[in-house]
Amino acid sequence: MNIIIAGDGEVGFYLAKSLTDLNHNITVVDPDQERLKRLEKESDLLTIAGSSTSPRVLTEANVDDCDLFLAVLHEESLNLMSCVLAKRLKAKRTVARITNAELLSPKHRDMFRELGVDEMVCPERIAAKEITNLLNNSVATEFFDFSGGLLTMYLIRLEKDSPVVGHSVQEMVQTYNTLQVRVVAILRNGETIIPHADLVFQQGDLAYLISRPNQLESIKQVSGKHDVAVKKAMIVGAGRVGRYAASTLEDRIDITLFEESKARCEEVAGLLNKTLIINGDATDIELLKEEGLQNTDAFIAVTDSSETNILTCLHAKKLGVGRTIALVENTGFISLSQDIGIDTIINKKLITASYIARFMVRGDAVSSKWLSGTNAELIELNVGKRAPATRHSIRELGLPKGATIGGIIRGNETIFPTRDTQIMAKDKVVVFALPKVVEQVAKLFD
């Protein structure tokens, strides 16, 4: 696939490097020539210095032969304008990163589609939604629904009290023979492992599970974790993520929002009705204690500084807060943050990549989730009428090393397949895949 990425910072470069691993032809358009030189040294990419709102620059980038045009600059208006121009210059599909969530309403979506913007992604809004969902689920550090919730991916950390620690995958299946769950991957010491029957679980493993939603109680038992009923939460940072999260949560739990900027405090005061807004430095632990940190059920740090978010979450954890969530924009910090005990990491680059990934997979991808701490992804694929997968059992399918099937959705029925399971046309399959085999996997179901 020929992909053009218009970016002016880390999101564009992260996407470019990640998509190169998936064997796409990538061209990066960026106004900063020095930044492009650094990118060229680190990867085998075509780069063009210039503005993505320039027809000349887009023509030089061969936009008329572009399958997917991604505009992920910091400025929303530039992204929208770039997509409009790219579409007029014959780009097949366009995606714009936006910051104003109001544009996601059906009315505005239709208007921008008519102008040439096929899709819009608001990472801040998705991040806030993830935070809200995570506070409703005290066991998983990350989760994602497929097919409207018929199957769910849970990421759980195996605590010392987990009954499966020290036992193999096969022993877990035998012991919990009524547990409808598939272990699709283990993240251990920064390494992504697709588990086999003899793999032994270790304390601290991050396990990616596919399950039905009604199995949550069993998953709690396996993880060794206990429920944390969230009635009071502290949010640090009144940027878009913080304010979106507070506005969603304030009607059902007590929210205290800390923000160092007085101007931003005044701005969000007019948007939030029930949230207590405090103008102060959240790295001042004494201030947090004065405002009741010890009696808080969840602590959410979403400032512009990854370091601040990590450190404040660690302080909150040390003081006994049951649930910590940190916005970590430096991808190099993700594994470290998970290893030192922060419950959940939110990363806007991964959020953007997850949204965009389904447009890049050959075949009919329904949804995709890029996983924190690893460059692998979970993909939900529609099975085509003449797909190779419909002619063989899973045993004979030739699924490449680096991929595993987590579940099958057939109508409203969910199936946890064995090696003898026969996949059928119109099924949906949820597949875990490493980048190098994503396209190969997708061809099997196309």
C-alpha positions as a printed Julia matrix, in Angstrom:
446×3 Matrix{Float64}:
   0.0     0.0    0.0
   1.25    3.51  -0.86
   0.85    5.73   2.22
   1.63    9.43   2.67
   2.0    10.73   6.22
   1.78   14.47   6.78
   3.19   15.19  10.23
   5.21   17.68  12.22
   6.32   15.65  15.19
   6.47   12.37  17.05
   3.04   10.98  16.09
   3.83   11.15  12.37
   7.3     9.68  12.82
   6.04    6.9   15.1
   3.42    5.94  12.52
   5.98    6.06   9.73
   8.4     3.73  11.5
   5.65    1.34  12.6
   4.07    1.12   9.16
   7.43    0.46   7.54
   7.56   -2.75   9.61
   4.3    -3.76   7.88
   5.97   -3.53   4.43
   4.06   -0.49   3.17
   5.56    2.17   0.9
   5.76    5.24   3.14
   6.35    8.87   2.18
   6.63   11.43   4.99
   5.86   15.11   4.33
   7.12   17.48   7.03
   8.05   21.18   7.02
  11.18   20.6    9.14
  14.06   19.47   6.91
  16.42   18.76   9.82
  13.85   16.51  11.47
  13.42   14.61   8.2
  17.17   14.05   7.97
  17.1    12.37  11.39
  14.21   10.2   10.29
  16.03    9.15   7.12
  19.03    8.04   9.19
  16.83    5.86  11.4
  14.66    4.25   8.7
  14.34    3.52   5.0
  11.68    6.09   4.14
  11.06    8.59   1.38
  10.8    12.1    2.84
   9.76   15.43   1.33
  10.33   18.75   3.08
   7.39   21.11   2.72
   3.82   21.88   3.68
   1.12   19.27   3.16
  -1.27   22.12   2.29
   0.79   22.82  -0.84
  -0.53   21.18  -4.04
   3.02   21.25  -5.43
   4.41   19.31  -2.45
   1.58   16.75  -2.56
   2.09   16.28  -6.28
   5.81   15.7   -5.66
   4.8    13.04  -3.12
   2.75   11.27  -5.85
  -0.53   11.83  -4.06
  -2.42   10.66  -7.16
  -1.01    7.17  -6.52
  -1.73    7.28  -2.77
  -3.91    4.56  -1.22
  -4.02    6.18   2.22
  -3.26    9.8    3.18
  -2.73   10.46   6.91
  -2.62   14.01   8.24
  -1.41   13.99  11.86
   0.05   17.47  12.32
  -0.48   19.28  15.62
  -2.76   21.85  14.0
  -6.26   20.5   13.35
  -7.09   22.96  10.57
  -3.93   21.99   8.66
  -4.9    18.32   8.86
  -8.37   18.97   7.5
  -7.09   21.2    4.71
  -4.38   18.67   3.8
  -6.95   15.9    3.48
  -9.26   18.03   1.33
  -6.39   18.84  -1.04
  -5.13   15.25  -1.1
  -8.58   13.95  -1.99
  -8.97   16.49  -4.79
  -5.58   15.37  -6.09
  -6.87   11.76  -6.3
  -5.77   10.19  -2.99
  -8.0     7.16  -2.46
  -8.61    7.54   1.29
  -7.85   10.31   3.78
  -7.64   10.39   7.58
  -7.25   13.56   9.68
  -6.17   13.84  13.29
  -8.4    16.34  15.1
  -8.55   17.86  18.58
 -12.13   19.17  18.6
 -14.31   16.19  19.47
 -17.43   18.08  18.34
 -16.4    17.36  14.75
 -17.08   13.65  15.35
 -20.85   14.2   15.4
 -22.66   12.55  12.46
 -23.59   15.96  11.04
 -19.99   17.18  10.92
 -18.61   13.82   9.76
 -20.94   13.87   6.75
 -20.0    17.46   5.95
 -16.27   16.75   5.99
 -16.69   13.54   3.97
 -18.31   15.61   1.25
 -15.27   17.88   1.32
 -12.87   14.94   1.07
 -12.02   13.97   4.67
 -12.98   10.29   4.83
 -12.14    9.65   8.5
 -11.3    11.7   11.59
  -9.52   10.51  14.73
  -9.39   12.39  18.04
  -6.75   10.63  20.2
  -7.6    12.74  23.26
 -11.26   11.72  23.11
 -10.37    8.04  22.69
  -7.9     8.28  25.6
 -10.59    9.8   27.84
 -13.01    7.03  26.85
 -10.4     4.39  27.69
  -9.91    5.97  31.11
 -13.65    5.92  31.76
 -13.94    2.27  30.72
 -10.93    1.26  32.81
 -12.44    2.73  35.96
 -15.42    0.44  35.4
 -13.09   -2.57  35.24
 -10.75   -2.85  38.2
  -8.96   -6.02  37.07
  -7.71   -5.32  33.55
  -4.97   -2.77  32.92
  -6.23   -2.54  29.34
  -9.19   -3.96  27.45
 -10.85   -3.73  24.08
 -14.21   -4.97  22.78
 -14.7    -6.79  19.49
 -18.06   -7.06  17.68
 -19.88   -4.89  20.16
 -18.61   -6.81  23.17
 -19.2   -10.41  22.05
 -15.48  -10.92  22.68
 -13.2    -8.79  24.85
  -9.43   -8.51  25.09
  -8.16   -8.12  28.66
  -4.6    -7.29  29.66
  -3.97   -8.47  33.21
  -0.88   -8.47  35.39
  -0.36  -11.76  37.22
   0.12  -10.88  40.89
   1.87  -13.05  43.48
  -1.54  -14.29  44.68
  -2.52  -15.49  41.2
  -3.23  -19.25  41.33
  -1.76  -19.75  37.82
   1.72  -18.43  38.68
   4.13  -21.36  38.53
   1.76  -23.41  36.38
   1.65  -23.98  32.63
  -0.96  -22.82  30.14
  -2.13  -26.42  29.79
  -2.5   -26.78  33.57
  -4.54  -23.55  33.68
  -6.88  -24.91  30.99
  -7.26  -28.22  32.84
  -7.86  -26.57  36.22
 -10.28  -23.97  34.9
 -11.99  -26.15  32.32
 -15.13  -24.02  32.47
 -13.19  -20.8   31.88
 -13.92  -19.61  28.36
 -10.68  -17.74  27.77
  -7.77  -17.86  25.34
  -4.28  -16.66  26.29
  -3.01  -15.05  23.07
   0.21  -13.44  24.28
   2.46  -12.85  27.27
   4.59   -9.73  27.74
   7.59  -10.65  29.93
  10.63   -8.42  30.49
   9.84   -6.47  27.34
   9.54   -9.61  25.19
   6.3   -10.6   23.46
   5.65  -14.34  23.69
   2.94  -16.33  21.91
   2.35  -19.02  24.54
   2.45  -22.75  23.92
   0.86  -25.38  26.18
   4.02  -25.88  28.28
   4.73  -22.18  28.94
   4.81  -21.52  32.69
   3.26  -18.3   34.0
   5.47  -16.06  36.15
   4.63  -13.37  38.68
   4.56  -10.0   36.93
   3.66  -11.42  33.52
   1.33   -9.24  31.49
  -1.15  -11.66  29.94
  -3.34  -10.8   26.96
  -6.58  -12.77  27.21
  -9.53  -13.09  24.86
 -12.76  -13.91  26.66
 -16.49  -13.45  26.79
 -17.6   -10.52  28.97
 -19.48  -12.87  31.33
 -16.17  -14.48  32.33
 -14.9   -11.41  34.2
 -15.26  -13.01  37.65
 -13.11  -15.97  36.58
 -10.51  -13.64  35.11
 -10.35  -11.82  38.46
  -9.62  -15.15  40.1
  -6.89  -16.01  37.61
  -5.2   -12.6   37.95
  -5.09  -12.66  41.75
  -6.57   -9.17  41.88
  -9.48   -7.82  43.88
 -12.19   -5.34  42.96
 -11.53   -1.65  43.47
 -14.83    0.2   43.63
 -14.08    3.69  42.33
 -16.12    6.35  44.1
 -13.5     9.11  44.22
 -10.81    9.95  41.68
  -8.08   12.54  41.25
  -7.13   13.76  37.78
  -3.87   15.64  37.23
  -3.83   17.81  34.12
  -6.71   19.82  32.66
  -5.73   19.43  29.03
  -8.1    17.84  26.54
  -7.7    14.31  27.94
  -8.23   15.45  31.52
 -11.24   17.62  30.79
 -12.89   15.0   28.54
 -12.4    12.36  31.26
 -13.71   14.65  34.01
 -16.8    15.64  32.04
 -17.63   11.98  31.43
 -17.04   10.84  35.01
 -18.25   13.75  37.16
 -21.93   12.71  37.16
 -21.23    9.39  38.87
 -18.05    9.75  40.95
 -16.36   12.54  42.92
 -13.65   14.15  40.8
 -10.83   16.44  41.93
  -8.92   18.0   39.03
  -5.45   19.52  39.55
  -4.02   22.0   37.07
  -0.92   24.2   37.44
  -2.06   26.81  34.9
  -4.5    29.34  36.37
  -5.79   30.28  32.91
  -6.57   26.67  32.1
  -8.34   26.25  35.46
 -10.57   29.21  34.62
 -11.25   27.75  31.18
 -12.34   24.3   32.41
 -14.37   25.8   35.26
 -16.89   26.92  32.67
 -17.07   23.41  31.17
 -17.34   21.23  34.28
 -20.24   21.38  36.72
 -19.46   18.97  39.56
 -15.68   18.65  39.45
 -13.56   20.28  42.17
 -10.82   22.22  40.33
  -7.6    23.04  42.19
  -4.94   25.38  40.85
  -1.73   23.77  42.08
   1.32   21.67  41.34
   0.48   17.97  41.53
   4.13   17.08  42.14
   3.61   18.67  45.57
   2.7    15.51  47.45
   1.74   17.44  50.58
  -0.88   19.32  48.55
  -2.28   16.02  47.26
  -2.41   14.67  50.8
  -4.24   17.78  51.98
  -6.85   17.16  49.29
  -7.36   13.54  50.39
  -5.07   11.46  48.21
  -5.01    8.66  50.8
  -8.8     8.31  50.51
  -8.81    8.31  46.71
  -9.73    5.15  44.78
  -8.16    6.12  41.44
  -5.37    8.5   40.41
  -5.14    9.62  36.77
  -2.13   11.65  35.6
  -2.57   13.14  32.11
  -0.3    16.21  32.02
   1.9    17.02  29.02
   4.91   15.53  30.87
   5.31   11.74  30.86
   7.83   12.01  33.69
   5.38   13.96  35.88
   2.62   11.45  35.17
   4.81    8.48  36.05
   6.21   10.0   39.25
   2.87   11.2   40.6
   1.28    7.81  39.89
   4.12    6.09  41.79
   3.57    8.41  44.77
  -0.17    7.66  44.66
   0.53    3.92  44.51
   2.9     4.19  47.48
   0.17    5.9   49.49
  -2.27    3.06  48.8
  -4.35    4.3   45.87
  -5.92    1.21  44.31
  -5.89    2.28  40.65
  -3.32    4.39  38.78
  -3.46    5.51  35.15
  -0.69    7.51  33.46
  -0.54    9.22  30.07
   2.92    8.28  28.77
   3.79    9.84  25.41
   7.39    8.62  25.33
   6.98    5.07  24.0
  10.36    4.15  25.47
   8.84    4.61  28.95
   5.89    2.26  28.44
   7.55   -1.04  29.42
   9.37    0.65  32.32
   6.12    2.15  33.6
   4.41   -1.24  33.47
   7.33   -2.95  35.2
   7.4    -0.53  38.14
   3.74   -1.07  38.93
   1.64    1.62  37.28
  -1.65   -0.1   36.52
  -2.46    1.35  33.1
  -0.54    3.28  30.48
  -2.34    5.51  27.94
  -0.39    6.5   24.83
  -1.84    8.73  22.11
   0.52    7.43  19.43
  -0.75    3.88  20.0
  -4.34    5.15  20.07
  -3.88    6.87  16.71
  -2.11    3.84  15.25
  -4.88    1.49  16.43
  -7.52    3.62  14.75
  -5.61    3.84  11.49
  -4.4     0.22  11.39
  -7.66   -1.24  10.13
  -7.4     0.85   6.95
  -4.02   -0.7    6.13
  -4.73   -4.4    6.47
  -5.44   -6.26   3.27
  -8.88   -7.82   3.52
 -11.91   -6.65   5.45
 -10.64   -5.46   8.83
 -13.42   -4.5   11.25
 -11.25   -3.18  14.08
  -7.68   -3.21  15.31
  -5.92   -2.68  18.64
  -2.18   -1.94  18.87
  -0.96   -3.26  22.19
   0.94   -1.22  24.79
   4.51   -2.31  25.37
   4.66   -4.27  22.11
   4.29   -3.42  18.43
   1.92   -6.36  17.9
  -1.79   -5.94  17.24
  -5.12   -7.67  17.61
  -7.16   -7.52  14.42
 -10.81   -8.39  13.86
 -11.31   -9.61  10.28
 -14.38  -10.53   8.26
 -13.9   -13.87   6.52
 -14.54  -13.64   2.77
 -16.64  -16.11   0.75
 -13.6   -17.53  -1.07
 -11.05  -17.07   1.69
  -8.35  -19.79   1.96
  -9.28  -20.14   5.63
 -12.66  -21.62   4.7
 -11.04  -24.57   2.9
  -8.99  -25.97   5.77
  -9.18  -26.61   9.49
  -7.0   -24.37  11.64
  -4.52  -27.26  11.92
  -4.05  -27.23   8.12
  -4.36  -23.49   7.65
  -0.66  -22.68   7.68
  -1.0   -19.82  10.16
   2.46  -18.18  10.24
   4.68  -18.18  13.28
   3.99  -14.95  15.12
   0.21  -15.21  14.88
  -2.56  -16.97  16.76
  -6.38  -16.99  16.55
  -7.96  -15.7   19.75
 -11.6   -16.27  18.92
 -14.27  -16.62  16.24
 -17.59  -14.78  16.07
 -20.32  -16.55  14.1
 -23.5   -14.51  14.13
 -24.1   -13.89  17.83
 -22.13  -16.99  18.86
 -18.55  -16.85  20.11
 -16.21  -19.79  19.53
 -12.85  -20.51  21.14
 -11.3   -22.61  18.39
  -9.26  -25.78  18.58
  -6.84  -26.96  15.92
  -9.71  -28.94  14.34
 -12.11  -25.97  14.09
 -13.32  -25.11  10.59
 -13.65  -21.39   9.87
 -16.63  -20.42   7.71
 -17.41  -17.58   5.31
 -18.96  -14.53   7.06
 -17.27  -15.47  10.36
 -15.3   -12.79  12.15
 -11.93  -13.85  13.53
  -9.86  -12.08  16.17
  -6.18  -12.63  15.45
  -3.07  -11.66  17.41
  -0.21  -10.94  15.01
   3.31   -9.55  15.05
   3.96   -6.84  12.39
   5.94   -9.01  10.0
   3.06  -11.45   9.5
  -0.01   -9.14   9.54
  -0.41   -9.04   5.75
   0.21  -12.78   5.41
  -2.47  -13.48   8.03
  -4.97  -11.12   6.42
  -4.66  -12.91   3.06
  -5.84  -16.16   4.66
  -9.21  -14.6    5.51
  -9.69  -12.35   2.47
